Amino acid sequence: MRDLSVIFIAVFTLAVVLAVPAAAEIQLEAEMATHFQDVENDLSQEMGFNEALFNLKVSGSVNPDVDGYVELLTSTAGDQEIDVYQAYMSHDELFTIGIFPVNARIGRFQLNYGQQRGRSSNNADVQSNSLVGNSLVDLVGSQTGLEFYGQYLDYGWSVAVTNGLEGSDFSDERDLALNIQFTGEFLPGLTGALSYHTVSHSEPDIPDDILESNFGFNRFAREVYSVAGAHTAPDLSGHEVDALQLDLSYDFLPLTGLPIGLYLNYGTLDVNAPGVPLASGIYEEFEVDYMTFEARYDFTPRSWFALRYTDMTIDPDEATQSSGDVDRLQVGFGHELGQNVIAKLEYVTQDVDDDVFAFYDLIRGEDLTEFDGVVGEVSIRF
C-alpha cells in the first residue's frame, strides 16, 4: 500500500495554502545535534564525532479547531534519506460526550505510551533529555491510525487504533493495534500515567519486510552508543504482544522550592507466539520486565546533574529454564551555553548477563553487548 504519510503531508500542505489568505498561523522549528564518544566493548572501541542529526517541525492552524503537524528527520549518515516521523491532522472538540469534549487526530503520530518521551532523544530532538542516551526500553515512536483524546481538569485520556508498527503500512493479514493511556496530576508536581498497548503479528504468511519490532530496546541509542550490539531489539515477527507501563514523576519545586526532579517507570511485555520459529530456535512465549529511575538536580538555572538507571529482565519460556538481566547506568552533566544551545556530557555503562547473551543470539543471531564509555552532545534549536 502506498505510504500514507505522503498523502497526509499533501493534505496538510494544501490546507495551509488555502488558509493563508485567512491569516493561518504557521510555525517552523528546526533542531540539530551532533555527538562525540569514546565507548568501548569486547568487540570494538569507537571514538570520534558522529554524523550530524537534523529535525524539522512544521505546524499550522487551518482554523481555530483544525491543526496540521509534520516532523521530518534526517542525518548526514548513510544515504541521507528524509524520514517522515509524524504527519497528521487534528481537530479540537470534534464532538462531546456529556460535558467532556473529545479531540481527534488522524495520520502518522507519536503514540501516547508512558512519559519517557518527554525525557528521551529522538534523532536531533534531544533538549528535553537531561542525558545523552535513552533508557533501555521504549515503544516504537510513531504509527499510523486514528486517535481520540481528551482532558478534564488535571486528568487526561487517549485511545488510538493504529497499524501496529512504525511506518504507514497496512496489511490485511495483520491485526490493528490498540493503545490506551490515562494521565493525571495528583498533587502539585506529582504526575502519573498508565499505558496499555496490544497488537498481534501472528499470521505466518505476512512478508518479513513489514514485520518490525513494536518495542525497541535501546531505542535510538545507535546514534549515540555506536558500538557493535549496542542497539538491538527482539524480532517480534509472528508474535502477539501485550504491554503495560506505569509512570510516576515528581517535581519538588512547586511545594519545596528545591530544583530536583524524580522519575520512575515500571513496565512489562508479554510476548506469545505458539509454534513460531525464530532464527535458530523456537520461543513460544517470553516476558520482558523493566524499570527506570531518573533524577535531576539543577544546581544553577542553566546547569544540571542527572542520573538514570534502567534494569531489564528477560524471562524466556520454560524450555530454557533461565532468565537474565541487562543493567544500564548513565550519569551526566548538562549546561545551557546560550539561548536554545545545550551541551551535555555523560558516562554510561551497560552490563548483560550470560543468559541474555544466549537469548539474543537465539532470536536475533547477534549479541546484546556490554559497553562503557563517555559520550558528549551539542544541540541547537532554532
N, C-alpha and C positions, 0 to 999 in steps of 0.2 A: 504494500500500500504506500502511496506517495507520502512523503514526510509532511505531517500535518502542521508542523511548526512553520513551514514556508507559507501555508495558507493563512495561519494566524498573523504572521508578520504582514502579509499583504492586506488583510482586513484592517489591522491596526493602522498601517500607513495610510490607507485610503480614508479611514475615518478621521485621522488627524488632518489630512489635507482638506477634506470637506469642512472641517470645523475651524480652520484658520481664519476665515472671514468673520467668524463669530467669536474671535479672540480666545481660541482654545489655549489652555496652558500646556506648554511643552517643556520638559526638563531633561537635561543631559547630565550624566555623571560618568567620569572615566576614572579608572584605577590602574596603577602599575606597581609591580613588585618584583624584586629580584633577591636571590639568596646566596649566601656564602656558606660552605660547610666543610668540616673536617670530621668525617664519620667513618668508622671502621667496623667491619665484622670479620667472621672467619674466612670469608671468600674474597674480600677486596677492601680497599680503602679508597674513598672518594674525597677529593679535596679540590676546592676551587669555586668559581662562581657558576651558578646555574643560569639557564636562559631567562630572559625577562618575560613576565606574565602580564596580560592586559585584560581588563574587563570594560565593557561599555554598556551603560544602562540608559534606556530611553523610556520616558513615561509621558503620557499625555491625557488630558481630560477632554473628551468629546463633548460632554455636558456635565452638569453638577453630579450626575449619578453614574455616568459611564466613563471608565478609565481603560487605558491600554498600557501594557508594560512589555518591554523586550530587554533581555540581558544576553549579551554576546561575550564569549570567552575565546581567547587565543593566546599564543605564545610564540617566541622566536625559535622554538624547538621543532624538529621534525619537518612535516610538510606544511606547517603553519596554517592549518585549516581553522576556520571560524566555527565554533560550536554554539548552537542556539541553546542556551541553558534554560531560559524562560521566554515564553511568548504567549500572552493571554489577554483576554478582555474581562473586565469585572464590572458588576452592576450592583450599586448600593441599594438596599431596601427594594429588592426585586419583588418581594411580597412580605406580608406579615402573618404571623401566627399569634392571634390574640394581640397582646401588646408588644410582642417580640419581633423586630424586623429581621428579615433573612436576606443576606447578601449572597451573591453567586459569582463564580469566575469559571471560564472555560478556556482550554488551551493547554499549554505545557507550563507547569508551575511547580515550584518547590513545595514538597509535601510538608504539612504541619505534623511533624513527628519529633517529640522531645523538644527540649530547649537548648540543646547544644549548638544549634545553628547560629544562635547569636553569640557564640563563643568559639567558633571554628573558622577556618580559612577555606575559601572556595576560589581556586586559581588566584587572581590578584585581589580579590575581596578579602583582605586579611586584617583590617584595622580593628575589627570587633573581637579578634582573637588576642588574648593577653600574651599568648606564647606564639611560637613559630609553627610548630606542628600541631596536628589534631589528635584527638583521643583514638582509641583502637577501633571502636565500632560506631558506625553511623549508617543511617538509611540512605540509599542512593538518592541523590539530590532532587531531580525533577522528573515528573512523569506527566503523561497527557491524559486529560479527562475533564470531569465536571466536579466542582466543589461548592457546597453550601456552607455558610459560616455566619456566626453572629456573636453579639456581645450584649450582656445585660449587667449593668453596674460593673463590678470587678471580675465578672466571670464570662468566659468565652467558650465557644464550641466550634467544631468543624467536622463535616462528613464529606469525604471525597470518594468518587468511583473513578478509577484510572486504568490504564493499560497494564500496569503491574511491573513495568521495567523502565529503566532510563531510556528516554527517547520518545518517539512518536509512533512506533509501530503497533498495529493491532493485528491479532491473528484469531481466526475463527476457532482454532483448536485450543486456545489458551483462555482460561477464565480471567475475568476482570478482578482487579484488586479493590479492597475496601480499606479505607484509612479513616480512623476516628480519633479525635482529640478533645479533651476538656482541660481548660486552664482557669486559674484563679489567683487573685491576690488576697490572702487570708488575713494578713496584718501588714502595716506599713513596712515595705521592704521584703516581705516574705511571699514568694510566688511559687506556684507549682503547676505541674501538668501531668496528665495521664493519657498515654497514647497507645493505640492498638492498630496493627496492620496485618492483613491476611491476604494471601494470594496462592493460587495453585498453578504450577507449571508441570502438571503431572502427565500430560499427554505425551507418549513416547515418540510420536511422529512429527513433533514441532521441529523445524530446522534449527540446527545447533547455533547458527549465527545470530538468532534473535533470543537465545536463552542466556540472559545476562543475570548476574547476581543482583538481588534486590538490596542486600546489605553489604556494604563494603567494610572490610577490616583494614584499618589504616587509611581511611578514606582521604584521598588527595595527598597522601603522605609521599608519594613517589616524587613530587616536585620538590620536596624538602629533604627527606631521608632517602636519597637516590643511591642506595646500596642494594646489591642483589638480594632479593627476597624480602625487602622491607615492605613492599606493597603487594599483598596477596589477599584474595577473597575466595572463600569456598564457592565452588561452582554449584549453584542451586538448580541446575537443569533437571527437569523431571521431578521436582520436589513441591510439596505443599508446605507453606511457611506461615506460621503464626508468631507474631512478635508483640511484646508488651513492654512498655517502658514508663517508669515513674521518675519525675524530675522535681527537685526542690532547690530553690536558690534564696539566699538571704543577703540583703544589703544592710549593713549595720548603720549606715549614715543617717537614714531618716529618724531613728529613735535614739541613737547614741552619739552621733556626730563622728564616729570612727570611720575612716576611709577604707573599710575592709569589706570584701565580698566573698561569700562561700557558695559553692555549687556542688550538688550531689545528684547522680542518677543511678538507677539500677534497672537493668533490662534482661529479658530472656527471649531467645529464639528457639521455637520448637520446629524441627525440620523432619518431614516424613516423606519417604519415597519407597513404598514396598516393592522390592524386586527390581529396582532400577540400578544398573551397573554404573559406577562412577570410576573412570580411569582404570586403575588396575585392580579394583575390588568392588564390593557391594556394601554400601552403608544404607540400611533400610531406614534408620532413624538416628538422629543425634540432636543434642541440645547445646546451645551456647548461652552461658550466663555471664554477664559483665556488669561492672560498676565503675564509675568515675567520680573522683573527688578533686575539686579545684578550689584554690584560694588565691586571692589577690589583695595586695596592700599597696595603696598609693601613698608613698612617703613624701611626695611633693605633688602639686596639682598637675605636673607634666611627667612624672616618673613613677614607676611601679615595679614591685617584685611579684612574681606569680609562680605557683606550683600546681602541677596536675599529676595525679596518679590514676592509672587505669589497670584494672585486673580483668582478664577474660578467661573463663574456664570452658573448655570444650569437653563434652561428655559423649563419646561415640556410643554406638549401640552395644548391646550385651555381648555381641560376638567377640569384641576385643577385651572386655573387662578392664578397661583403662580409661583414664581421663588425664587432662593436663592443664596447666596454667600458662598464660602469657601475661607478663607484667611490663608496664611502661611507666617510667618516671621522667617528668620534664620539669626543669627548674630554670626560670628565666628572668630577664630584666628588660624593661621597655622604657623608651623616652621619646617624647614628642619634640622633634627638632624644630618644628615650626608649624604653622597652620596646615593641618592635613598631611604632615610629613612625619612618619614614625619609624624609628629604628628599634630592633629587638635582637637580643642575644639569648641563646638557650643551650643548656646542656641536657642531653637526652640519653637514656639507657633503656634497653629492652632485653628482658630475659624470657627464654622459651624452654619449657620442659621437653624432655626427650619424647614423651608420648605425643605431644603436639607436633613435633617434627615429623613423626611417623604418620600421624593423621593427615597432615597437609600433603606429605609425599604420596599417600594413597589416593586422595581425592583430587589432587591437582598435578601430581607428578613433579612437584617442586617443594622447596622448603620455605617455612616462615622463619626468618633468621633472627639471631641475636645481633645487636649492634649497640654502639655507644659513640658519642662524639659531641661536637659543638656545631650549632648552626646559627647563622645570623640572617637578618632580613631588613631591607629598607623598602618602604612603600610610600606612595603618594596618591592622594585623591584630589581630583580637580573637576 
